Amino acid sequence: MKAYLVISGNVQGVGYRAHAKRAAHQHHVRGFVRNRHDGTVDVFALYDKPEQLQAFIRELDRKSESFIGIHVDSIEVFRPGELGFKDDAETETTAEFQIRF
């Protein structure tokens, strides 16, 4: 199964992509994460069970009490067939979760 996520908030320059990679590994999600030019982050996720995606999203949704650090304002989740879903052909060939630049 696939999902495309757009994460907004203070998610660039604070180690968010590394956090996403750790969370993906923990929940057996494949795919990749990358920064976008508008300050948000893209996640292309492949998973076997809906529970894996749900647990992964819970891990991605970090809120920091400090001024500095990761603070997610929103996570938009798009699945195939939904308006806003983006697919990346390279996602299918990824055996693990990667940080892309």
C-alpha positions in Angstrom: 0.0 0.0 0.0 1.1 3.6 -0.6 0.6 7.0 0.9 1.9 10.5 0.2 2.3 12.8 3.1 2.9 16.5 3.3 4.2 17.7 6.7 4.2 21.4 7.6 5.6 23.3 10.6 9.2 23.7 11.8 10.4 20.7 9.9 13.4 21.8 8.0 16.9 22.3 9.5 16.0 20.6 12.7 16.7 16.9 12.0 13.1 16.1 10.9 14.2 13.9 8.0 16.4 11.8 10.2 13.6 11.5 12.7 11.3 10.3 9.8 13.9 7.7 8.8 14.1 6.3 12.3 10.3 6.2 12.7 10.0 4.4 9.3 12.6 1.8 10.3 10.7 1.3 13.6 7.4 0.7 11.9 8.7 -1.1 8.8 7.8 1.6 6.3 9.7 1.9 3.0 10.0 4.9 0.8 11.7 8.3 1.3 11.5 11.8 2.8 12.6 15.0 1.2 12.4 18.8 1.8 10.3 20.9 -0.5 11.2 24.5 -1.5 8.1 25.9 0.3 9.4 24.7 3.8 7.3 21.6 4.0 8.5 18.0 3.8 7.3 15.2 1.4 7.0 11.6 2.5 6.4 8.8 0.1 5.5 5.7 2.1 5.1 2.0 1.2 3.6 -0.2 3.9 2.0 -3.6 4.3 -0.7 -2.9 6.9 -2.8 0.2 7.7 -1.6 -0.1 11.3 2.0 0.5 10.2 1.1 3.8 8.5 -1.0 4.9 11.5 1.9 4.2 13.9 4.4 5.9 11.6 2.2 9.0 11.4 1.9 9.2 15.2 5.7 9.2 15.3 6.0 11.9 12.7 3.6 14.2 14.6 6.1 15.8 17.0 5.5 18.9 19.0 8.3 20.8 20.7 7.7 22.9 23.7 10.8 24.9 23.0 11.2 27.6 20.4 13.9 25.6 18.7 13.3 22.1 17.4 10.8 20.0 15.5 7.3 21.2 15.7 4.7 19.7 13.3 1.7 21.9 12.6 -0.1 19.5 10.2 0.3 16.2 8.4 -1.8 15.8 5.2 -2.2 12.2 4.1 -3.1 11.2 0.6 -3.8 7.7 -0.7 -4.0 6.5 -4.3 -7.2 7.8 -6.0 -7.5 10.8 -3.7 -7.1 14.4 -4.9 -3.6 15.5 -4.0 -2.0 12.1 -4.2 1.4 12.1 -5.8 3.3 9.0 -6.9 6.9 8.6 -7.4 8.1 5.7 -9.5 11.3 5.4 -7.5 9.3 4.6 -4.4 8.5 1.1 -5.7 12.2 0.3 -6.0 13.2 1.3 -2.5 13.9 -1.6 -0.2 14.2 0.7 2.8 13.4 4.3 3.9 15.8 6.9 2.5 16.5 10.6 3.0 16.5 12.3 -0.4 17.9 15.7 -1.2 
